Amino acid sequence: METITISKKELKRVVKESLQEVLEKEMMEIRAMFIPYVSHEEQNDINLRYGTPTRKVKKSVKVKI
C-alpha cells in the first residue's frame, strides 16, 4: 500500500468538506421525508384554485447564523 503525506491543515479541510457534503445530503433526505404526499387529483385541484406557481422570487432574505 502506498503512503501519502499531507499537512494537518489540508487533512482537516478535506475531512470538513467531506462531512459538509454528507450532512447536506442527509438533511435533504430528512426534509424530503416530511414533504406531504399530494395525489395528482389534489394537485390539479390546487392548480385550478390558485394557479401554477411562478418561478420568480418575490422576496429574498439572507440570514447569518
Contact map, one row per residue, 1 for C-alpha under 8 A:
11100000000000000000000000000000000000000000000000000000000000000
11110000000000000000000000000000000000000000000000000000000000000
11111000000000000000000000000000000000000000000000000000000000000
01111100000000000000000000000000000000000000000000000000000000000
00111110000000000000000000000000000000000000000000000000000000000
00011111011000000000000000000000000000000000000000000000000000000
00001111111000000000000000000000000000000000000000000000000000000
00000111111100000000000000000000000000000000000000000000000000000
00000011111110000000000000000000000000000000000000000000000000000
00000111111111000000000000000000000000000000000000000000000000000
00000111111111100000000000000000000000000000000000000000000000000
00000001111111110000000000000000000000000000000000000000000000000
00000000111111111000000000000000000000000000000000000000000000000
00000000011111111100000000000000000000000000000000000000000000000
00000000001111111110000000000000000000000000000000000000000000000
00000000000111111111000000000000000000000000000000000000000000000
00000000000011111111100000000000000000000000000000000000000000000
00000000000001111111110000000000000000000000000000000000000000000
00000000000000111111111000000000000000000000000000000000000000000
00000000000000011111111100000000000000000000000000000000000000000
00000000000000001111111110000000000000000000000000000000000000000
00000000000000000111111111000000000000000000000000000000000000000
00000000000000000011111111100000000000000000000000000000000000000
00000000000000000001111111110000000000000000000000000000000000000
00000000000000000000111111111000000000000000000000000000000000000
00000000000000000000011111111100000000000000000000000000000000000
00000000000000000000001111111110000000000000000000000000000000000
00000000000000000000000111111111000000000000000000000000000000000
00000000000000000000000011111111100000000000000000000000000000000
00000000000000000000000001111111110000000000000000000000000000000
00000000000000000000000000111111111000000000000000000000000000000
00000000000000000000000000011111111000000000000000000000000000000
00000000000000000000000000001111111100000000000000000000000000000
00000000000000000000000000000111111100000000000000000000000000000
00000000000000000000000000000011111110000000000000000000000000000
00000000000000000000000000000000111111000000000000000000000000000
00000000000000000000000000000000001111100000000000000000000000000
00000000000000000000000000000000000111110110000000000000000000000
00000000000000000000000000000000000011111110000000000000000000000
00000000000000000000000000000000000001111111000000000000000000000
00000000000000000000000000000000000000111111100000000000000000000
00000000000000000000000000000000000001111111110000000000000000000
00000000000000000000000000000000000001111111111000000000000000000
00000000000000000000000000000000000000011111111100000000000000000
00000000000000000000000000000000000000001111111110000000000000000
00000000000000000000000000000000000000000111111111100000000000000
00000000000000000000000000000000000000000011111111110000000000000
00000000000000000000000000000000000000000001111111100000000000000
00000000000000000000000000000000000000000000111111100000000000000
00000000000000000000000000000000000000000000011111110000000000000
00000000000000000000000000000000000000000000011111111000000000000
00000000000000000000000000000000000000000000001001111100000000000
00000000000000000000000000000000000000000000000000111110000000000
00000000000000000000000000000000000000000000000000011111000000000
00000000000000000000000000000000000000000000000000001111100000000
00000000000000000000000000000000000000000000000000000111110000000
00000000000000000000000000000000000000000000000000000011111100000
00000000000000000000000000000000000000000000000000000001111100000
00000000000000000000000000000000000000000000000000000000111110000
00000000000000000000000000000000000000000000000000000000111111000
00000000000000000000000000000000000000000000000000000000001111100
00000000000000000000000000000000000000000000000000000000000111110
00000000000000000000000000000000000000000000000000000000000011111
00000000000000000000000000000000000000000000000000000000000001111
00000000000000000000000000000000000000000000000000000000000000111
